[in-house]
Amino acid sequence: MTIVLEAALGPESSTTGQLGDDARVARIVASPEWEVREESFLAGITFQVGNLLLNRNRAPVIDFAMSLRSALDILVIDGVSELKFQGTTDRIRFSLMGDLVEIRASYAKGVATCSFVSIRRAALIFARDSLDRITEAAPGLLKNGFVEYLYRDFAVREKGEEQFRRHDMVMADIYGRSTDG
């Protein structure tokens, strides 16, 4: 079963295209967690499991990543969970059947089934890659405590040397230390 989970966060998107604006970066750095999560990074999200299309237009990318991860965590504990979208009645429902996950959505026709490992892996890659692209466009966003926490929590720092150095440079700037080895 093919799973596609991507956010339109390229230079053409309204979110990352404006991140070069120092005033916008400064506003986000000073923002509380809820604002960073729910309002700062809106983009179209492509989410497809097999033939089931679960796409979202201008959705909060960080909130979607965190909510999907939480829904999958709850699924392990309770055997069922829902991902709810703020401001709508739209929901994605997950049901665990052994090692398989059945997926339905209130706003899409059909049902998809995939392995739990596959959907969990897709969700983690989505979170890590989205935050990597956001902070690549504007490394200064790592000065926001919540963004920096997510950077570590989503394992972006461990993705590669470039990501590790990005984090190290911003932390050195914050704490006034040298990054020389």
ROSE-4610 file (N, C-alpha, C; in Angstrom, 1 decimal, always signed):
// ROSE-4610
residu = [M/M/M/T/T/T/I/I/I/V/V/V/L/L/L/E/E/E/A/A/A/A/A/A/L/L/L/G/G/G/P/P/P/E/E/E/S/S/S/S/S/S/T/T/T/T/T/T/G/G/G/Q/Q/Q/L/L/L/G/G/G/D/D/D/D/D/D/A/A/A/R/R/R/V/V/V/A/A/A/R/R/R/I/I/I/V/V/V/A/A/A/S/S/S/P/P/P/E/E/E/W/W/W/E/E/E/V/V/V/R/R/R/E/E/E/E/E/E/S/S/S/F/F/F/L/L/L/A/A/A/G/G/G/I/I/I/T/T/T/F/F/F/Q/Q/Q/V/V/V/G/G/G/N/N/N/L/L/L/L/L/L/L/L/L/N/N/N/R/R/R/N/N/N/R/R/R/A/A/A/P/P/P/V/V/V/I/I/I/D/D/D/F/F/F/A/A/A/M/M/M/S/S/S/L/L/L/R/R/R/S/S/S/A/A/A/L/L/L/D/D/D/I/I/I/L/L/L/V/V/V/I/I/I/D/D/D/G/G/G/V/V/V/S/S/S/E/E/E/L/L/L/K/K/K/F/F/F/Q/Q/Q/G/G/G/T/T/T/T/T/T/D/D/D/R/R/R/I/I/I/R/R/R/F/F/F/S/S/S/L/L/L/M/M/M/G/G/G/D/D/D/L/L/L/V/V/V/E/E/E/I/I/I/R/R/R/A/A/A/S/S/S/Y/Y/Y/A/A/A/K/K/K/G/G/G/V/V/V/A/A/A/T/T/T/C/C/C/S/S/S/F/F/F/V/V/V/S/S/S/I/I/I/R/R/R/R/R/R/A/A/A/A/A/A/L/L/L/I/I/I/F/F/F/A/A/A/R/R/R/D/D/D/S/S/S/L/L/L/D/D/D/R/R/R/I/I/I/T/T/T/E/E/E/A/A/A/A/A/A/P/P/P/G/G/G/L/L/L/L/L/L/K/K/K/N/N/N/G/G/G/F/F/F/V/V/V/E/E/E/Y/Y/Y/L/L/L/Y/Y/Y/R/R/R/D/D/D/F/F/F/A/A/A/V/V/V/R/R/R/E/E/E/K/K/K/G/G/G/E/E/E/E/E/E/Q/Q/Q/F/F/F/R/R/R/R/R/R/H/H/H/D/D/D/M/M/M/V/V/V/M/M/M/A/A/A/D/D/D/I/I/I/Y/Y/Y/G/G/G/R/R/R/S/S/S/T/T/T/D/D/D/G/G/G]
num = [1/1/1/2/2/2/3/3/3/4/4/4/5/5/5/6/6/6/7/7/7/8/8/8/9/9/9/10/10/10/11/11/11/12/12/12/13/13/13/14/14/14/15/15/15/16/16/16/17/17/17/18/18/18/19/19/19/20/20/20/21/21/21/22/22/22/23/23/23/24/24/24/25/25/25/26/26/26/27/27/27/28/28/28/29/29/29/30/30/30/31/31/31/32/32/32/33/33/33/34/34/34/35/35/35/36/36/36/37/37/37/38/38/38/39/39/39/40/40/40/41/41/41/42/42/42/43/43/43/44/44/44/45/45/45/46/46/46/47/47/47/48/48/48/49/49/49/50/50/50/51/51/51/52/52/52/53/53/53/54/54/54/55/55/55/56/56/56/57/57/57/58/58/58/59/59/59/60/60/60/61/61/61/62/62/62/63/63/63/64/64/64/65/65/65/66/66/66/67/67/67/68/68/68/69/69/69/70/70/70/71/71/71/72/72/72/73/73/73/74/74/74/75/75/75/76/76/76/77/77/77/78/78/78/79/79/79/80/80/80/81/81/81/82/82/82/83/83/83/84/84/84/85/85/85/86/86/86/87/87/87/88/88/88/89/89/89/90/90/90/91/91/91/92/92/92/93/93/93/94/94/94/95/95/95/96/96/96/97/97/97/98/98/98/99/99/99/100/100/100/101/101/101/102/102/102/103/103/103/104/104/104/105/105/105/106/106/106/107/107/107/108/108/108/109/109/109/110/110/110/111/111/111/112/112/112/113/113/113/114/114/114/115/115/115/116/116/116/117/117/117/118/118/118/119/119/119/120/120/120/121/121/121/122/122/122/123/123/123/124/124/124/125/125/125/126/126/126/127/127/127/128/128/128/129/129/129/130/130/130/131/131/131/132/132/132/133/133/133/134/134/134/135/135/135/136/136/136/137/137/137/138/138/138/139/139/139/140/140/140/141/141/141/142/142/142/143/143/143/144/144/144/145/145/145/146/146/146/147/147/147/148/148/148/149/149/149/150/150/150/151/151/151/152/152/152/153/153/153/154/154/154/155/155/155/156/156/156/157/157/157/158/158/158/159/159/159/160/160/160/161/161/161/162/162/162/163/163/163/164/164/164/165/165/165/166/166/166/167/167/167/168/168/168/169/169/169/170/170/170/171/171/171/172/172/172/173/173/173/174/174/174/175/175/175/176/176/176/177/177/177/178/178/178/179/179/179/180/180/180/181/181/181]
x = [+0.8/+0.0/+0.9/+0.7/+1.4/+0.8/+1.7/+1.3/+2.1/+1.4/+2.0/+1.6/+2.6/+2.3/+3.3/+2.9/+3.8/+3.1/+3.9/+3.4/+4.1/+3.3/+3.8/+4.5/+5.8/+6.5/+7.8/+7.7/+8.8/+8.8/+9.8/+9.9/+8.6/+7.8/+6.6/+5.5/+5.6/+4.5/+4.5/+3.3/+3.2/+3.9/+4.0/+4.7/+6.2/+6.9/+8.3/+8.8/+8.0/+8.4/+8.6/+7.9/+8.0/+8.9/+9.6/+10.4/+11.7/+12.1/+13.2/+13.0/+11.8/+11.4/+11.7/+12.8/+13.3/+12.2/+11.3/+10.2/+9.3/+9.0/+8.1/+8.8/+10.1/+10.8/+10.9/+11.1/+11.1/+9.8/+8.7/+7.3/+7.1/+7.5/+7.3/+8.2/+9.5/+10.4/+9.7/+9.0/+8.4/+7.0/+6.5/+5.2/+5.1/+3.9/+3.7/+3.5/+3.6/+3.5/+2.3/+1.1/-0.2/-0.1/+0.4/+0.5/+1.4/+2.6/+3.5/+2.8/+2.2/+1.6/+0.4/-0.5/-1.7/-1.8/-0.9/-1.1/+0.1/+1.3/+2.5/+2.9/+2.6/+3.0/+1.9/+1.2/+0.0/+0.5/+0.0/+0.4/-0.6/-0.7/-1.4/-0.7/-1.5/-1.0/-1.6/-0.7/-1.1/-1.0/-2.1/-2.1/-3.0/-2.3/-3.0/-2.5/-3.5/-3.2/-3.9/-3.1/-3.7/-4.5/-5.8/-6.7/-7.5/-7.3/-8.0/-7.3/-7.9/-7.3/-7.8/-6.9/-7.2/-6.5/-6.4/-5.6/-6.3/-5.5/-6.0/-5.4/-6.2/-5.7/-5.4/-4.3/-3.9/-4.1/-3.5/-3.6/-2.4/-2.5/-1.3/-0.4/+0.7/+1.6/+2.1/+2.6/+3.1/+2.0/+0.8/-0.3/-0.7/-0.8/-1.1/-0.1/+1.2/+2.2/+2.1/+1.9/+1.8/+0.5/-0.6/-1.9/-1.9/-1.3/-1.2/-0.4/+0.7/+1.6/+0.8/+0.1/-0.7/-1.8/-2.5/-3.6/-3.0/-1.8/-1.2/-0.8/-0.3/+0.0/-1.2/-2.3/-3.5/-4.1/-3.9/-4.3/-3.7/-2.4/-1.7/-2.3/-2.7/-3.2/-4.7/-5.5/-7.0/-7.5/-6.7/-7.2/-8.0/-8.4/-9.1/-8.7/-8.7/-8.4/-8.9/-9.0/-9.4/-8.5/-8.2/-7.5/-8.6/-8.7/-9.8/-9.1/-9.9/-9.3/-10.1/-9.3/-9.8/-10.7/-11.8/-12.7/-13.6/-13.5/-14.4/-14.9/-15.8/-16.2/-15.5/-14.5/-13.7/-12.9/-12.9/-12.1/-11.5/-10.4/-9.8/-9.9/-10.5/-10.6/-9.7/-8.9/-8.0/-8.5/-8.5/-8.8/-7.7/-7.2/-6.1/-6.7/-6.2/-6.7/-5.4/-4.9/-3.6/-2.5/-1.8/-0.7/-1.2/-2.5/-3.0/-3.8/-3.9/-4.7/-5.7/-6.9/-8.0/-8.2/-8.3/-8.4/-9.7/-10.5/-11.7/-11.6/-12.3/-12.4/-13.8/-14.3/-15.6/-15.8/-14.7/-14.8/-14.3/-14.1/-13.6/-14.3/-14.6/-15.3/-14.3/-14.6/-13.7/-13.0/-12.3/-11.5/-10.2/-9.1/-7.8/-7.3/-6.5/-5.8/-4.3/-3.5/-2.1/-1.5/-0.2/+0.4/+0.6/+0.6/+0.8/+2.2/+3.2/+4.6/+4.7/+4.0/+4.0/+3.4/+2.3/+1.6/+2.4/+2.9/+3.8/+5.0/+5.7/+6.9/+6.6/+5.5/+5.2/+4.9/+4.3/+4.0/+5.2/+6.2/+7.4/+8.3/+8.4/+9.1/+8.5/+7.2/+6.5/+6.8/+6.8/+7.1/+8.5/+9.5/+10.9/+11.2/+10.7/+11.0/+10.4/+9.2/+8.5/+9.3/+9.6/+10.4/+11.8/+12.4/+13.7/+13.6/+12.6/+12.4/+12.1/+11.3/+10.9/+12.2/+13.0/+14.2/+15.3/+15.3/+16.3/+16.0/+14.8/+14.4/+14.7/+14.6/+14.8/+15.4/+16.7/+17.3/+17.0/+16.8/+16.6/+15.3/+14.4/+13.2/+13.5/+14.7/+15.2/+15.3/+15.3/+15.4/+14.1/+13.0/+11.7/+11.8/+11.6/+11.8/+11.0/+9.8/+8.9/+9.4/+9.9/+10.4/+11.7/+12.5/+13.8/+13.5/+12.5/+12.1/+11.6/+10.8/+10.3/+11.4/+12.4/+13.6/+14.3/+14.4/+15.0/+14.1/+12.8/+11.8/+11.5/+11.5/+11.3/+12.5/+13.6/+14.9/+15.5/+15.2/+15.7/+17.2/+17.6/+19.1/+19.9/+19.3/+20.0/+19.9/+19.2/+19.0/+20.3/+21.2/+22.4/+23.3/+24.5/+25.5/+25.0/+24.3/+23.8/+22.8/+21.9/+20.8/+21.4/+22.5/+23.1/+23.8/+24.5/+25.2/+24.3/+23.1/+22.1/+21.7/+21.4/+21.0/+22.1/+23.3/+24.5/+24.8/+24.7/+25.0/+24.0/+22.7/+21.7/+21.8/+22.1/+22.3/+23.6/+24.6/+25.8/+25.5/+24.7/+24.3/+23.5/+22.6/+21.8/+22.6/+23.5/+24.3/+25.7/+26.0/+27.2/+28.5/+28.4/+29.6/+30.1/+31.3/+31.8/+31.4/+31.3/+31.0/+32.3/+33.4/+34.7/+35.0/+35.4/+35.7/+36.9]
y = [-1.2/+0.0/+1.2/+2.1/+3.3/+4.4/+5.1/+6.2/+7.5/+8.5/+9.8/+10.8/+11.4/+12.4/+13.5/+14.7/+15.8/+17.1/+18.1/+19.5/+20.3/+21.2/+22.1/+23.3/+23.0/+24.0/+24.5/+24.5/+25.0/+26.5/+27.1/+28.5/+29.2/+28.4/+29.0/+29.1/+28.4/+28.5/+29.8/+30.2/+31.5/+31.4/+30.2/+30.0/+30.2/+29.4/+29.5/+30.6/+31.0/+32.1/+33.4/+33.5/+34.8/+34.7/+33.5/+33.3/+34.1/+34.6/+35.4/+36.8/+37.1/+38.4/+38.4/+39.2/+39.2/+39.5/+40.4/+40.8/+39.6/+38.8/+37.7/+36.6/+36.4/+35.4/+35.9/+37.2/+37.7/+37.5/+37.7/+37.6/+36.1/+35.2/+33.7/+33.4/+33.9/+33.5/+34.0/+35.1/+35.6/+35.0/+34.1/+33.6/+32.5/+32.4/+31.2/+29.9/+28.8/+27.5/+27.3/+27.7/+27.5/+28.2/+29.4/+30.2/+29.6/+29.1/+28.4/+27.2/+26.4/+25.2/+25.3/+26.3/+26.4/+27.5/+28.5/+29.6/+30.0/+29.5/+30.1/+29.4/+28.2/+27.5/+26.7/+27.5/+26.9/+26.5/+25.3/+24.8/+23.8/+23.5/+22.3/+21.1/+20.1/+18.8/+17.7/+17.0/+15.8/+14.6/+13.9/+12.7/+11.7/+10.7/+9.6/+8.3/+7.4/+6.0/+5.2/+4.5/+3.7/+4.7/+4.4/+5.2/+6.3/+6.2/+7.2/+8.5/+9.6/+10.9/+11.6/+12.1/+12.8/+14.2/+14.8/+16.1/+17.2/+18.2/+19.3/+20.6/+21.6/+22.9/+23.9/+24.5/+25.5/+25.1/+24.0/+23.4/+23.8/+23.9/+24.2/+22.9/+23.0/+21.9/+21.3/+22.1/+21.6/+20.9/+21.6/+21.0/+19.7/+19.6/+18.3/+17.2/+17.6/+16.6/+16.1/+17.0/+16.6/+15.8/+16.3/+15.6/+14.2/+14.0/+12.7/+11.8/+12.3/+11.4/+11.1/+12.0/+11.7/+10.7/+10.9/+9.9/+8.5/+8.4/+7.0/+6.5/+7.3/+6.9/+6.4/+7.1/+6.7/+5.4/+5.3/+4.1/+2.8/+2.9/+1.8/+1.5/+2.5/+2.3/+1.8/+2.5/+2.2/+1.4/+1.2/+0.5/+1.3/+2.5/+3.4/+4.8/+5.7/+7.1/+8.0/+9.3/+10.2/+11.4/+11.8/+13.1/+14.1/+15.1/+16.1/+17.4/+18.1/+19.4/+20.5/+21.5/+22.6/+23.5/+23.9/+24.8/+24.0/+22.7/+21.9/+20.7/+20.0/+18.7/+17.5/+17.9/+16.8/+16.0/+14.7/+13.8/+12.7/+12.2/+10.9/+9.9/+8.8/+7.7/+6.6/+6.2/+5.1/+3.9/+2.7/+1.5/+0.5/+0.0/-1.0/-2.4/-3.2/-4.6/-5.5/-5.9/-6.6/-5.6/-5.9/-5.0/-4.1/-4.1/-3.2/-2.1/-1.0/+0.2/+0.4/+0.5/+0.8/+2.3/+3.0/+4.5/+4.9/+5.8/+6.4/+7.9/+8.6/+10.1/+10.5/+11.5/+12.0/+12.8/+13.2/+14.1/+13.4/+12.1/+11.3/+10.0/+9.6/+8.3/+7.2/+6.1/+4.9/+4.6/+3.5/+3.0/+2.5/+2.8/+2.3/+1.4/+0.5/-0.4/-0.4/-0.2/-0.3/-0.8/-1.1/-1.6/-0.4/-0.7/+0.3/+0.9/+0.1/+0.5/+1.5/+1.3/+2.1/+3.5/+3.6/+4.9/+5.6/+4.9/+5.6/+6.2/+5.4/+5.8/+7.1/+7.0/+8.2/+9.4/+9.3/+10.4/+11.0/+10.1/+10.6/+11.3/+10.8/+11.4/+12.7/+12.8/+14.0/+15.1/+14.8/+15.8/+16.2/+15.3/+15.6/+16.5/+16.0/+16.7/+18.1/+18.2/+19.5/+20.5/+20.1/+21.1/+21.3/+20.4/+20.6/+21.7/+21.6/+22.6/+24.0/+24.0/+25.3/+26.0/+25.2/+25.8/+26.0/+25.3/+25.5/+26.9/+27.2/+28.5/+29.7/+29.4/+30.5/+29.8/+29.6/+28.9/+29.7/+31.0/+31.8/+31.4/+30.6/+30.1/+29.2/+28.6/+27.7/+28.5/+29.8/+30.6/+30.6/+30.1/+29.9/+28.6/+28.6/+27.4/+26.2/+26.4/+25.4/+24.8/+25.6/+25.1/+24.3/+24.8/+24.1/+22.8/+22.7/+21.5/+20.5/+20.9/+20.0/+19.6/+20.4/+20.1/+18.9/+18.9/+17.7/+16.6/+16.8/+15.8/+15.0/+15.7/+15.1/+14.5/+14.6/+14.1/+14.7/+16.0/+16.7/+16.9/+17.2/+17.4/+16.2/+15.0/+13.7/+13.3/+14.1/+13.7/+13.8/+14.7/+14.9/+16.0/+16.1/+17.1/+18.5/+18.8/+20.1/+20.5/+19.6/+19.9/+20.0/+19.2/+19.3/+20.7/+21.1/+22.4/+23.5/+23.4/+24.5/+24.7/+23.7/+23.7/+24.3/+23.8/+24.2/+25.7/+26.2/+27.6/+28.5/+28.1/+29.0/+28.9/+27.7/+27.6/+28.4/+28.3/+29.1/+30.6/+31.1/+32.5/+32.8/+32.0/+32.2/+32.3/+31.3/+31.2/+31.8/+32.5/+33.2/+32.4/+31.2/+30.4/+30.1/+29.7/+29.4/+28.0/+27.8/+26.4/+25.8/+26.4/+25.8/+24.6/+23.5/+22.3/+22.3]
z = [+0.0/+0.0/+0.0/-1.0/-1.1/-0.2/+0.6/+1.4/+0.9/+0.6/+0.2/+1.3/+1.9/+3.0/+2.8/+2.3/+2.0/+2.2/+2.6/+2.7/+1.6/+1.0/+0.0/+0.6/+1.0/+1.8/+1.0/-0.3/-1.1/-1.2/-1.9/-2.0/-2.6/-3.3/-3.9/-2.9/-1.8/-0.8/-0.1/+0.3/+1.1/+2.4/+2.9/+4.2/+4.2/+3.4/+3.4/+2.5/+1.5/+0.6/+1.4/+2.5/+3.3/+4.5/+4.6/+5.8/+5.7/+4.5/+4.4/+5.0/+5.3/+5.9/+7.4/+7.8/+9.1/+10.2/+9.8/+10.7/+11.0/+9.9/+10.1/+11.0/+10.8/+11.6/+13.0/+13.3/+14.6/+15.3/+14.6/+15.1/+15.5/+14.7/+15.0/+16.2/+16.2/+17.3/+18.7/+18.7/+19.9/+20.2/+19.3/+19.4/+20.4/+21.1/+22.0/+21.2/+21.9/+21.3/+20.4/+20.9/+20.2/+18.9/+18.8/+17.6/+16.6/+17.0/+16.1/+15.6/+16.5/+16.1/+15.1/+15.4/+14.7/+13.6/+13.6/+12.7/+11.9/+12.3/+11.6/+10.3/+10.1/+8.9/+8.2/+7.4/+6.6/+5.3/+4.8/+3.5/+3.1/+1.8/+1.3/+1.7/+2.2/+2.6/+1.7/+1.1/+0.3/+1.2/+1.4/+2.2/+1.5/+1.0/+0.3/+0.8/+1.1/+1.5/+0.4/-0.4/-1.5/-2.4/-2.6/-3.4/-2.6/-1.3/-0.4/-0.3/-0.8/-0.7/+0.5/+1.3/+2.6/+2.6/+1.4/+1.3/+2.1/+2.5/+3.2/+2.5/+2.3/+1.8/+2.9/+2.8/+3.8/+5.2/+5.6/+6.9/+7.7/+9.0/+9.9/+9.9/+9.3/+9.1/+10.4/+11.3/+12.5/+13.4/+13.4/+14.1/+13.5/+12.2/+11.5/+11.9/+11.8/+12.1/+13.6/+14.5/+15.9/+16.2/+15.6/+15.8/+15.2/+14.0/+13.4/+14.3/+14.8/+15.6/+16.9/+17.5/+18.7/+18.4/+17.3/+16.9/+16.8/+16.2/+16.0/+17.4/+18.3/+19.6/+20.4/+20.3/+20.9/+20.3/+19.0/+18.3/+18.9/+19.3/+19.9/+21.2/+22.0/+23.3/+23.3/+22.5/+22.5/+21.4/+20.3/+19.2/+18.2/+18.6/+17.7/+18.0/+17.1/+17.4/+16.2/+16.4/+15.4/+15.4/+14.2/+13.9/+13.6/+14.4/+14.2/+13.7/+12.8/+12.2/+12.9/+13.4/+14.0/+13.1/+13.6/+12.9/+11.9/+11.8/+10.9/+11.7/+11.0/+11.6/+10.9/+10.1/+9.4/+10.4/+10.1/+11.0/+10.1/+10.6/+10.0/+11.1/+10.9/+11.9/+11.6/+12.6/+12.5/+13.4/+12.9/+13.7/+13.5/+14.6/+14.6/+14.6/+13.6/+13.5/+13.3/+14.5/+14.4/+14.1/+13.0/+12.6/+11.5/+11.2/+10.1/+10.7/+9.9/+10.3/+9.2/+9.6/+8.7/+8.8/+7.7/+7.7/+7.0/+7.6/+7.0/+7.3/+6.5/+6.7/+6.5/+7.4/+7.2/+5.9/+5.3/+4.2/+2.9/+3.0/+1.8/+1.7/+0.5/+0.3/+0.3/+0.9/+0.8/+2.1/+2.1/+3.2/+2.7/+3.5/+3.1/+4.3/+4.0/+5.0/+4.7/+5.7/+5.5/+6.8/+6.8/+8.0/+9.0/+10.3/+11.3/+11.1/+10.9/+10.7/+9.5/+8.4/+7.2/+7.5/+8.2/+8.4/+9.5/+10.5/+11.5/+10.9/+10.1/+9.4/+8.5/+7.8/+6.9/+7.8/+8.9/+9.8/+10.4/+10.8/+11.3/+10.3/+9.1/+8.0/+7.6/+7.6/+7.3/+8.3/+9.6/+10.6/+10.5/+10.4/+10.3/+9.1/+7.9/+6.7/+6.6/+7.1/+7.1/+8.0/+9.2/+10.1/+9.5/+8.9/+8.3/+7.2/+6.4/+5.3/+5.8/+6.9/+7.5/+8.1/+8.8/+9.5/+8.5/+7.4/+6.3/+5.7/+5.5/+4.9/+5.9/+7.2/+8.2/+9.4/+9.5/+10.7/+12.0/+11.9/+13.1/+13.9/+13.2/+13.9/+15.0/+15.0/+16.1/+17.4/+17.3/+18.6/+19.3/+18.7/+19.4/+20.1/+21.4/+22.3/+21.8/+21.3/+20.9/+19.6/+18.6/+17.4/+17.6/+18.5/+18.9/+19.5/+20.4/+21.0/+19.9/+19.0/+18.0/+17.1/+16.8/+16.0/+16.6/+17.9/+18.6/+18.7/+19.0/+19.2/+17.9/+16.8/+15.5/+14.8/+15.6/+15.2/+13.9/+13.7/+12.5/+12.7/+13.9/+14.2/+13.8/+14.0/+13.7/+12.2/+11.4/+10.0/+9.2/+9.5/+8.8/+9.3/+8.8/+9.2/+9.1/+7.9/+7.7/+8.8/+9.1/+10.1/+11.5/+11.8/+13.1/+13.2/+12.2/+12.2/+12.3/+11.6/+11.6/+13.1/+13.8/+15.2/+16.0/+15.8/+16.6/+16.5/+15.2/+15.0/+15.7/+15.7/+16.3/+17.8/+18.4/+19.8/+20.3/+19.4/+19.7/+19.8/+18.9/+18.8/+20.1/+20.5/+21.7/+22.9/+23.1/+24.3/+24.2/+23.1/+23.0/+23.1/+22.4/+22.4/+21.0/+20.8/+19.5/+19.1/+17.8/+17.2/+16.7/+16.9/+16.5/+17.3/+16.6/+17.3/+18.1]
